[in-house]
Amino acid sequence: MLKIWGRLTSANVQKVVWCADELGLDCERIDAGGQYGLVNTPAYRAMNPNGLIPVIDDGGFVLWESNAIVRYLAARYGAGSLWPTEIPVRADADRWMDWQAVSLNPGIGPAFIQLIRTTPEKRDLGVIENARIETEKKLGVLNAHLATRDYVAGSRFTMGDIPLGCSVDRWFKLPLSRESHPHVERWYAGLRERKGAAQVVGMGIA
Ligand SMILES: N[C@@H](CCC(=O)N[C@@H](CS)C(=O)NCC(=O)O)C(=O)O
């Protein structure tokens, strides 16, 4: 059975839980990180020396780094579905996974920390505004891409939609004013209907 370590309030853990659900995998999730601790124990550090969540153990194969985990599960259990077999389609899905981590998340992350994890008197409004401006620019790029396709890698849902879906879900739940990105909104509304997304969508922001 697949084991997943990490609290469900983490968007990075949500990616893995959503992916496992899409693939119909039998799995056990163990709360770790945040108020659950565990990440500084020697046993956990032996699995992930960074002391971060998520981590998986799939029949003795241990892996950390959320997008790498999504890729691994898709490749191993989802060839032809989450893992496109056409190489250009797979490269497209891959590209949007990298973009989520290196372009989109650096804007959403600071906005989340300031608005959700920082008390009002300690909030830095300049950080929030910069994060908002950067994220709106990035969502404009995604919006233009989704104007001509149903999902990030084309006409079918793939692994590429999962990390972005978690990031956009988080962005839409943040208490701040947002610009309209109709194609992103249409795509996100479709993702919300998926059974695999239920735990992510149903999660409050904390
Ligand atoms: N790049 C890593 C980032 C992992 C990460 O930063 N995880 C956060 C939660 S989103 C964490 O472990 N925070 C410490 C904690 O929850 O105790 C990944 O995508 O897996």
The ligand as an SDF file (V2000), in Angstrom:
LIG
                    3D

 20 19  0  0  0  0  0  0  0  0999 V2000
    9.5210   21.6930   -2.9020 N   0  0  0  0  0  0  0  0  0  0  0  0
    8.9540   20.8940   -1.8320 C   0  0  0  0  0  0  0  0  0  0  0  0
    8.4500   21.8470   -0.7610 C   0  0  0  0  0  0  0  0  0  0  0  0
    7.9610   21.0790    0.4430 C   0  0  0  0  0  0  0  0  0  0  0  0
    7.4780   22.0530    1.5330 C   0  0  0  0  0  0  0  0  0  0  0  0
    7.9230   23.2110    1.6030 O   0  0  0  0  0  0  0  0  0  0  0  0
    6.5900   21.5480    2.3690 N   0  0  0  0  0  0  0  0  0  0  0  0
    6.0710   22.3820    3.4460 C   0  0  0  0  0  0  0  0  0  0  0  0
    4.5450   22.3110    3.4840 C   0  0  0  0  0  0  0  0  0  0  0  0
    3.8210   22.9170    1.9890 S   0  0  0  0  0  0  0  0  0  0  0  0
    6.5820   21.8460    4.7720 C   0  0  0  0  0  0  0  0  0  0  0  0
    7.0250   20.7190    4.8830 O   0  0  0  0  0  0  0  0  0  0  0  0
    6.5350   22.6900    5.8120 N   0  0  0  0  0  0  0  0  0  0  0  0
    6.9480   22.3000    7.1290 C   0  0  0  0  0  0  0  0  0  0  0  0
    5.8490   21.6930    7.9280 C   0  0  0  0  0  0  0  0  0  0  0  0
    4.7050   21.5930    7.4590 O   0  0  0  0  0  0  0  0  0  0  0  0
    6.1330   21.2860    9.0590 O   0  0  0  0  0  0  0  0  0  0  0  0
    7.8400   20.0080   -2.4100 C   0  0  0  0  0  0  0  0  0  0  0  0
    7.2150   20.4290   -3.3930 O   0  0  0  0  0  0  0  0  0  0  0  0
    7.6140   18.9030   -1.8930 O   0  0  0  0  0  0  0  0  0  0  0  0
  1  2  1  0
  2  3  1  0
  2 18  1  0
  3  4  1  0
  4  5  1  0
  5  6  2  0
  5  7  1  0
  7  8  1  0
  8  9  1  0
  8 11  1  0
  9 10  1  0
 11 12  2  0
 11 13  1  0
 13 14  1  0
 14 15  1  0
 15 16  2  0
 15 17  1  0
 18 19  2  0
 18 20  1  0
M  END
$$$$
